[in-house]
């Protein structure tokens, strides 16, 4: 249920942003900053697609750099040797309530327990 609500919310925000003339990539990058200390966008870019998405990656880098969001490309999720950090994320201090909401909505109960143990 939570995933469906989050997806609907993301789609609504994206549609609203596009209707207002904002770039969908920008909105996604800024949204990542609302509940994190370091926000990264990870792009799965297999070698055969690298040239065709170069312009989109350059745009994401430009937007990420402007907003402090890191950009990582990878050839595959499990191919760690293909991960490349193109832009480093800047540390930010999110609103504590937004961070708490993010943790409650996005992380499992096991993750909640690990965080609680680490803090005590």
PyMOL commands that set and color helices and strands:
alter all, ss='L'
color gray80, all
select helices_A, chain A and resi 2-19+24-33+47-49+54-67+80-82+96-106+109-119
alter helices_A, ss='H'
color red, helices_A
select strands_A, chain A and resi 40-44+70-74+84-87
alter strands_A, ss='S'
color yellow, strands_A
deselect
rebuild
show_as cartoon
